[in-house]
Amino acid sequence: MLEDKVLVIRRITVHYRLAVPEDRREEVERVHGFHARFCPVARSLQGGIDVRTELELV
């Protein structure tokens, strides 16, 4: 989105594509559900930029 001819970032989508053994998938999905609360970058952007994450297990 442009504001006064300056690109302003409103949303960031982080796509994780991880090779995970079958026996660890449940754990990875669980951690993905709360990891952003402990991420310094996500916490710093909170309130100003919408940070979304997607998880793809391969």
PDB file of N, CA, C and O in Angstrom:
ATOM      1  N   MET A   1       0.840  -1.164   0.000  1.00  0.00           N
ATOM      2  CA  MET A   1       0.000   0.000   0.000  1.00  0.00           C
ATOM      3  C   MET A   1       0.895   1.241   0.000  1.00  0.00           C
ATOM      4  O   MET A   1       1.891   1.299   0.720  1.00  0.00           O
ATOM      5  N   LEU A   2       0.534   2.211  -0.801  1.00  0.00           N
ATOM      6  CA  LEU A   2       1.291   3.458  -0.859  1.00  0.00           C
ATOM      7  C   LEU A   2       0.616   4.530  -0.023  1.00  0.00           C
ATOM      8  O   LEU A   2      -0.600   4.715  -0.083  1.00  0.00           O
ATOM      9  N   GLU A   3       1.411   5.221   0.745  1.00  0.00           N
ATOM     10  CA  GLU A   3       0.971   6.401   1.481  1.00  0.00           C
ATOM     11  C   GLU A   3       1.957   7.505   1.168  1.00  0.00           C
ATOM     12  O   GLU A   3       3.153   7.372   1.427  1.00  0.00           O
ATOM     13  N   ASP A   4       1.463   8.579   0.618  1.00  0.00           N
ATOM     14  CA  ASP A   4       2.325   9.698   0.202  1.00  0.00           C
ATOM     15  C   ASP A   4       3.485   9.209  -0.654  1.00  0.00           C
ATOM     16  O   ASP A   4       4.623   9.650  -0.489  1.00  0.00           O
ATOM     17  N   LYS A   5       3.180   8.283  -1.580  1.00  0.00           N
ATOM     18  CA  LYS A   5       4.144   7.707  -2.521  1.00  0.00           C
ATOM     19  C   LYS A   5       5.227   6.862  -1.853  1.00  0.00           C
ATOM     20  O   LYS A   5       6.290   6.642  -2.433  1.00  0.00           O
ATOM     21  N   VAL A   6       4.961   6.388  -0.634  1.00  0.00           N
ATOM     22  CA  VAL A   6       5.896   5.527   0.090  1.00  0.00           C
ATOM     23  C   VAL A   6       5.208   4.184   0.340  1.00  0.00           C
ATOM     24  O   VAL A   6       4.068   4.132   0.803  1.00  0.00           O
ATOM     25  N   LEU A   7       5.921   3.105   0.026  1.00  0.00           N
ATOM     26  CA  LEU A   7       5.378   1.781   0.283  1.00  0.00           C
ATOM     27  C   LEU A   7       5.321   1.533   1.783  1.00  0.00           C
ATOM     28  O   LEU A   7       6.336   1.636   2.471  1.00  0.00           O
ATOM     29  N   VAL A   8       4.140   1.207   2.289  1.00  0.00           N
ATOM     30  CA  VAL A   8       3.942   0.938   3.708  1.00  0.00           C
ATOM     31  C   VAL A   8       3.525  -0.526   3.860  1.00  0.00           C
ATOM     32  O   VAL A   8       2.558  -0.971   3.243  1.00  0.00           O
ATOM     33  N   ILE A   9       4.248  -1.252   4.671  1.00  0.00           N
ATOM     34  CA  ILE A   9       3.966  -2.671   4.888  1.00  0.00           C
ATOM     35  C   ILE A   9       2.903  -2.807   5.969  1.00  0.00           C
ATOM     36  O   ILE A   9       3.069  -2.320   7.088  1.00  0.00           O
ATOM     37  N   ARG A  10       1.824  -3.466   5.625  1.00  0.00           N
ATOM     38  CA  ARG A  10       0.708  -3.666   6.555  1.00  0.00           C
ATOM     39  C   ARG A  10       0.656  -5.101   7.075  1.00  0.00           C
ATOM     40  O   ARG A  10       0.162  -5.358   8.173  1.00  0.00           O
ATOM     41  N   ARG A  11       1.183  -6.049   6.254  1.00  0.00           N
ATOM     42  CA  ARG A  11       1.078  -7.461   6.616  1.00  0.00           C
ATOM     43  C   ARG A  11       2.287  -8.205   6.068  1.00  0.00           C
ATOM     44  O   ARG A  11       2.758  -7.928   4.965  1.00  0.00           O
ATOM     45  N   ILE A  12       2.780  -9.153   6.856  1.00  0.00           N
ATOM     46  CA  ILE A  12       3.858 -10.045   6.440  1.00  0.00           C
ATOM     47  C   ILE A  12       3.365 -11.467   6.655  1.00  0.00           C
ATOM     48  O   ILE A  12       2.843 -11.798   7.720  1.00  0.00           O
ATOM     49  N   THR A  13       3.531 -12.298   5.649  1.00  0.00           N
ATOM     50  CA  THR A  13       3.206 -13.712   5.785  1.00  0.00           C
ATOM     51  C   THR A  13       4.500 -14.506   5.697  1.00  0.00           C
ATOM     52  O   THR A  13       5.224 -14.425   4.706  1.00  0.00           O
ATOM     53  N   VAL A  14       4.780 -15.268   6.737  1.00  0.00           N
ATOM     54  CA  VAL A  14       5.961 -16.118   6.785  1.00  0.00           C
ATOM     55  C   VAL A  14       5.504 -17.534   6.482  1.00  0.00           C
ATOM     56  O   VAL A  14       4.626 -18.068   7.160  1.00  0.00           O
ATOM     57  N   HIS A  15       6.097 -18.137   5.468  1.00  0.00           N
ATOM     58  CA  HIS A  15       5.725 -19.496   5.075  1.00  0.00           C
ATOM     59  C   HIS A  15       6.854 -20.440   5.462  1.00  0.00           C
ATOM     60  O   HIS A  15       7.956 -20.370   4.919  1.00  0.00           O
ATOM     61  N   TYR A  16       6.561 -21.320   6.406  1.00  0.00           N
ATOM     62  CA  TYR A  16       7.522 -22.336   6.822  1.00  0.00           C
ATOM     63  C   TYR A  16       7.255 -23.598   6.008  1.00  0.00           C
ATOM     64  O   TYR A  16       6.133 -24.104   5.979  1.00  0.00           O
ATOM     65  N   ARG A  17       8.289 -24.096   5.353  1.00  0.00           N
ATOM     66  CA  ARG A  17       8.204 -25.369   4.627  1.00  0.00           C
ATOM     67  C   ARG A  17       9.253 -26.274   5.247  1.00  0.00           C
ATOM     68  O   ARG A  17      10.449 -26.106   5.011  1.00  0.00           O
ATOM     69  N   LEU A  18       8.799 -27.229   6.036  1.00  0.00           N
ATOM     70  CA  LEU A  18       9.706 -28.034   6.841  1.00  0.00           C
ATOM     71  C   LEU A  18       9.587 -29.517   6.515  1.00  0.00           C
ATOM     72  O   LEU A  18       8.492 -30.060   6.372  1.00  0.00           O
ATOM     73  N   ALA A  19      10.749 -30.153   6.401  1.00  0.00           N
ATOM     74  CA  ALA A  19      10.790 -31.610   6.276  1.00  0.00           C
ATOM     75  C   ALA A  19      10.822 -32.168   7.691  1.00  0.00           C
ATOM     76  O   ALA A  19      11.811 -32.017   8.407  1.00  0.00           O
ATOM     77  N   VAL A  20       9.738 -32.811   8.082  1.00  0.00           N
ATOM     78  CA  VAL A  20       9.586 -33.279   9.459  1.00  0.00           C
ATOM     79  C   VAL A  20       9.211 -34.758   9.430  1.00  0.00           C
ATOM     80  O   VAL A  20       8.317 -35.156   8.683  1.00  0.00           O
ATOM     81  N   PRO A  21       9.891 -35.579  10.242  1.00  0.00           N
ATOM     82  CA  PRO A  21       9.491 -36.989  10.326  1.00  0.00           C
ATOM     83  C   PRO A  21       8.052 -37.120  10.824  1.00  0.00           C
ATOM     84  O   PRO A  21       7.573 -36.297  11.604  1.00  0.00           O
ATOM     85  N   GLU A  22       7.396 -38.137  10.372  1.00  0.00           N
ATOM     86  CA  GLU A  22       5.987 -38.353  10.718  1.00  0.00           C
ATOM     87  C   GLU A  22       5.746 -38.331  12.226  1.00  0.00           C
ATOM     88  O   GLU A  22       4.731 -37.805  12.681  1.00  0.00           O
ATOM     89  N   ASP A  23       6.663 -38.894  12.999  1.00  0.00           N
ATOM     90  CA  ASP A  23       6.464 -38.976  14.450  1.00  0.00           C
ATOM     91  C   ASP A  23       6.679 -37.652  15.179  1.00  0.00           C
ATOM     92  O   ASP A  23       6.465 -37.578  16.389  1.00  0.00           O
ATOM     93  N   ARG A  24       7.100 -36.604  14.464  1.00  0.00           N
ATOM     94  CA  ARG A  24       7.315 -35.284  15.087  1.00  0.00           C
ATOM     95  C   ARG A  24       6.330 -34.231  14.595  1.00  0.00           C
ATOM     96  O   ARG A  24       6.358 -33.094  15.064  1.00  0.00           O
ATOM     97  N   ARG A  25       5.477 -34.588  13.674  1.00  0.00           N
ATOM     98  CA  ARG A  25       4.576 -33.600  13.061  1.00  0.00           C
ATOM     99  C   ARG A  25       3.623 -32.954  14.060  1.00  0.00           C
ATOM    100  O   ARG A  25       3.412 -31.742  14.021  1.00  0.00           O
ATOM    101  N   GLU A  26       3.059 -33.738  14.933  1.00  0.00           N
ATOM    102  CA  GLU A  26       2.132 -33.184  15.920  1.00  0.00           C
ATOM    103  C   GLU A  26       2.840 -32.152  16.793  1.00  0.00           C
ATOM    104  O   GLU A  26       2.277 -31.100  17.092  1.00  0.00           O
ATOM    105  N   GLU A  27       4.059 -32.446  17.195  1.00  0.00           N
ATOM    106  CA  GLU A  27       4.845 -31.513  18.009  1.00  0.00           C
ATOM    107  C   GLU A  27       5.122 -30.212  17.251  1.00  0.00           C
ATOM    108  O   GLU A  27       4.993 -29.124  17.813  1.00  0.00           O
ATOM    109  N   VAL A  28       5.501 -30.325  15.985  1.00  0.00           N
ATOM    110  CA  VAL A  28       5.799 -29.144  15.167  1.00  0.00           C
ATOM    111  C   VAL A  28       4.546 -28.300  14.992  1.00  0.00           C
ATOM    112  O   VAL A  28       4.613 -27.074  15.089  1.00  0.00           O
ATOM    113  N   GLU A  29       3.417 -28.922  14.740  1.00  0.00           N
ATOM    114  CA  GLU A  29       2.168 -28.175  14.581  1.00  0.00           C
ATOM    115  C   GLU A  29       1.785 -27.466  15.883  1.00  0.00           C
ATOM    116  O   GLU A  29       1.298 -26.336  15.855  1.00  0.00           O
ATOM    117  N   ARG A  30       2.002 -28.119  17.007  1.00  0.00           N
ATOM    118  CA  ARG A  30       1.696 -27.512  18.305  1.00  0.00           C
ATOM    119  C   ARG A  30       2.578 -26.285  18.543  1.00  0.00           C
ATOM    120  O   ARG A  30       2.085 -25.234  18.951  1.00  0.00           O
ATOM    121  N   VAL A  31       3.857 -26.419  18.293  1.00  0.00           N
ATOM    122  CA  VAL A  31       4.790 -25.309  18.514  1.00  0.00           C
ATOM    123  C   VAL A  31       4.497 -24.155  17.551  1.00  0.00           C
ATOM    124  O   VAL A  31       4.603 -22.986  17.923  1.00  0.00           O
ATOM    125  N   HIS A  32       4.130 -24.489  16.324  1.00  0.00           N
ATOM    126  CA  HIS A  32       3.789 -23.440  15.357  1.00  0.00           C
ATOM    127  C   HIS A  32       2.637 -22.582  15.870  1.00  0.00           C
ATOM    128  O   HIS A  32       2.555 -21.396  15.551  1.00  0.00           O
ATOM    129  N   GLY A  33       1.761 -23.167  16.651  1.00  0.00           N
ATOM    130  CA  GLY A  33       0.607 -22.444  17.175  1.00  0.00           C
ATOM    131  C   GLY A  33       0.948 -21.332  18.155  1.00  0.00           C
ATOM    132  O   GLY A  33       0.145 -20.417  18.339  1.00  0.00           O
ATOM    133  N   PHE A  34       2.112 -21.383  18.787  1.00  0.00           N
ATOM    134  CA  PHE A  34       2.440 -20.349  19.780  1.00  0.00           C
ATOM    135  C   PHE A  34       3.824 -19.722  19.615  1.00  0.00           C
ATOM    136  O   PHE A  34       4.174 -18.823  20.380  1.00  0.00           O
ATOM    137  N   HIS A  35       4.603 -20.157  18.662  1.00  0.00           N
ATOM    138  CA  HIS A  35       5.991 -19.686  18.583  1.00  0.00           C
ATOM    139  C   HIS A  35       6.133 -18.179  18.379  1.00  0.00           C
ATOM    140  O   HIS A  35       7.118 -17.599  18.835  1.00  0.00           O
ATOM    141  N   ALA A  36       5.188 -17.532  17.715  1.00  0.00           N
ATOM    142  CA  ALA A  36       5.316 -16.095  17.436  1.00  0.00           C
ATOM    143  C   ALA A  36       5.346 -15.267  18.721  1.00  0.00           C
ATOM    144  O   ALA A  36       5.929 -14.183  18.741  1.00  0.00           O
ATOM    145  N   ARG A  37       4.734 -15.758  19.778  1.00  0.00           N
ATOM    146  CA  ARG A  37       4.760 -15.020  21.057  1.00  0.00           C
ATOM    147  C   ARG A  37       6.175 -14.909  21.611  1.00  0.00           C
ATOM    148  O   ARG A  37       6.459 -14.025  22.420  1.00  0.00           O
ATOM    149  N   PHE A  38       7.050 -15.788  21.187  1.00  0.00           N
ATOM    150  CA  PHE A  38       8.422 -15.804  21.699  1.00  0.00           C
ATOM    151  C   PHE A  38       9.442 -15.359  20.651  1.00  0.00           C
ATOM    152  O   PHE A  38      10.648 -15.468  20.873  1.00  0.00           O
ATOM    153  N   CYS A  39       8.966 -14.864  19.522  1.00  0.00           N
ATOM    154  CA  CYS A  39       9.842 -14.394  18.437  1.00  0.00           C
ATOM    155  C   CYS A  39      10.070 -12.890  18.591  1.00  0.00           C
ATOM    156  O   CYS A  39       9.107 -12.124  18.570  1.00  0.00           O
ATOM    157  N   PRO A  40      11.323 -12.449  18.744  1.00  0.00           N
ATOM    158  CA  PRO A  40      11.600 -11.021  18.919  1.00  0.00           C
ATOM    159  C   PRO A  40      11.108 -10.160  17.755  1.00  0.00           C
ATOM    160  O   PRO A  40      10.626  -9.048  17.969  1.00  0.00           O
ATOM    161  N   VAL A  41      11.223 -10.659  16.543  1.00  0.00           N
ATOM    162  CA  VAL A  41      10.778  -9.869  15.389  1.00  0.00           C
ATOM    163  C   VAL A  41       9.259  -9.722  15.395  1.00  0.00           C
ATOM    164  O   VAL A  41       8.739  -8.618  15.233  1.00  0.00           O
ATOM    165  N   ALA A  42       8.557 -10.825  15.579  1.00  0.00           N
ATOM    166  CA  ALA A  42       7.092 -10.768  15.603  1.00  0.00           C
ATOM    167  C   ALA A  42       6.600  -9.870  16.736  1.00  0.00           C
ATOM    168  O   ALA A  42       5.658  -9.098  16.556  1.00  0.00           O
ATOM    169  N   ARG A  43       7.228  -9.971  17.886  1.00  0.00           N
ATOM    170  CA  ARG A  43       6.818  -9.146  19.031  1.00  0.00           C
ATOM    171  C   ARG A  43       7.095  -7.669  18.772  1.00  0.00           C
ATOM    172  O   ARG A  43       6.312  -6.813  19.184  1.00  0.00           O
ATOM    173  N   SER A  44       8.194  -7.361  18.098  1.00  0.00           N
ATOM    174  CA  SER A  44       8.532  -5.965  17.804  1.00  0.00           C
ATOM    175  C   SER A  44       7.550  -5.349  16.814  1.00  0.00           C
ATOM    176  O   SER A  44       7.246  -4.159  16.895  1.00  0.00           O
ATOM    177  N   LEU A  45       7.060  -6.149  15.892  1.00  0.00           N
ATOM    178  CA  LEU A  45       6.144  -5.650  14.869  1.00  0.00           C
ATOM    179  C   LEU A  45       4.691  -5.637  15.336  1.00  0.00           C
ATOM    180  O   LEU A  45       3.840  -4.997  14.719  1.00  0.00           O
ATOM    181  N   GLN A  46       4.418  -6.336  16.415  1.00  0.00           N
ATOM    182  CA  GLN A  46       3.053  -6.479  16.925  1.00  0.00           C
ATOM    183  C   GLN A  46       2.389  -5.117  17.119  1.00  0.00           C
ATOM    184  O   GLN A  46       2.969  -4.208  17.712  1.00  0.00           O
ATOM    185  N   GLY A  47       1.190  -4.996  16.620  1.00  0.00           N
ATOM    186  CA  GLY A  47       0.442  -3.752  16.757  1.00  0.00           C
ATOM    187  C   GLY A  47       0.615  -2.819  15.570  1.00  0.00           C
ATOM    188  O   GLY A  47      -0.248  -1.983  15.302  1.00  0.00           O
ATOM    189  N   GLY A  48       1.732  -2.959  14.856  1.00  0.00           N
ATOM    190  CA  GLY A  48       1.975  -2.096  13.702  1.00  0.00           C
ATOM    191  C   GLY A  48       1.844  -2.828  12.381  1.00  0.00           C
ATOM    192  O   GLY A  48       1.369  -2.270  11.392  1.00  0.00           O
ATOM    193  N   ILE A  49       2.267  -4.074  12.374  1.00  0.00           N
ATOM    194  CA  ILE A  49       2.225  -4.905  11.167  1.00  0.00           C
ATOM    195  C   ILE A  49       1.637  -6.252  11.546  1.00  0.00           C
ATOM    196  O   ILE A  49       2.031  -6.860  12.541  1.00  0.00           O
ATOM    197  N   ASP A  50       0.696  -6.706  10.747  1.00  0.00           N
ATOM    198  CA  ASP A  50       0.070  -8.003  10.958  1.00  0.00           C
ATOM    199  C   ASP A  50       1.018  -9.092  10.461  1.00  0.00           C
ATOM    200  O   ASP A  50       1.297  -9.165   9.265  1.00  0.00           O
ATOM    201  N   VAL A  51       1.517  -9.938  11.365  1.00  0.00           N
ATOM    202  CA  VAL A  51       2.419 -11.026  10.999  1.00  0.00           C
ATOM    203  C   VAL A  51       1.631 -12.327  11.046  1.00  0.00           C
ATOM    204  O   VAL A  51       1.071 -12.695  12.079  1.00  0.00           O
ATOM    205  N   ARG A  52       1.598 -13.014   9.913  1.00  0.00           N
ATOM    206  CA  ARG A  52       0.903 -14.293   9.806  1.00  0.00           C
ATOM    207  C   ARG A  52       1.913 -15.367   9.435  1.00  0.00           C
ATOM    208  O   ARG A  52       2.897 -15.102   8.746  1.00  0.00           O
ATOM    209  N   THR A  53       1.657 -16.569   9.897  1.00  0.00           N
ATOM    210  CA  THR A  53       2.536 -17.679   9.542  1.00  0.00           C
ATOM    211  C   THR A  53       1.731 -18.809   8.926  1.00  0.00           C
ATOM    212  O   THR A  53       0.574 -19.035   9.280  1.00  0.00           O
ATOM    213  N   GLU A  54       2.353 -19.503   8.013  1.00  0.00           N
ATOM    214  CA  GLU A  54       1.772 -20.679   7.389  1.00  0.00           C
ATOM    215  C   GLU A  54       2.773 -21.807   7.574  1.00  0.00           C
ATOM    216  O   GLU A  54       3.983 -21.583   7.531  1.00  0.00           O
ATOM    217  N   LEU A  55       2.279 -22.997   7.778  1.00  0.00           N
ATOM    218  CA  LEU A  55       3.139 -24.152   8.000  1.00  0.00           C
ATOM    219  C   LEU A  55       2.827 -25.212   6.953  1.00  0.00           C
ATOM    220  O   LEU A  55       1.683 -25.639   6.800  1.00  0.00           O
ATOM    221  N   GLU A  56       3.867 -25.629   6.236  1.00  0.00           N
ATOM    222  CA  GLU A  56       3.754 -26.709   5.265  1.00  0.00           C
ATOM    223  C   GLU A  56       4.751 -27.784   5.667  1.00  0.00           C
ATOM    224  O   GLU A  56       5.960 -27.550   5.693  1.00  0.00           O
ATOM    225  N   LEU A  57       4.236 -28.947   5.975  1.00  0.00           N
ATOM    226  CA  LEU A  57       5.095 -30.074   6.347  1.00  0.00           C
ATOM    227  C   LEU A  57       5.267 -30.971   5.138  1.00  0.00           C
ATOM    228  O   LEU A  57       4.294 -31.363   4.493  1.00  0.00           O
ATOM    229  N   VAL A  58       6.514 -31.291   4.840  1.00  0.00           N
ATOM    230  CA  VAL A  58       6.801 -32.144   3.674  1.00  0.00           C
ATOM    231  C   VAL A  58       7.504 -33.400   4.112  1.00  0.00           C
ATOM    232  O   VAL A  58       7.831 -34.246   3.280  1.00  0.00           O
TER     233      VAL A  58
END
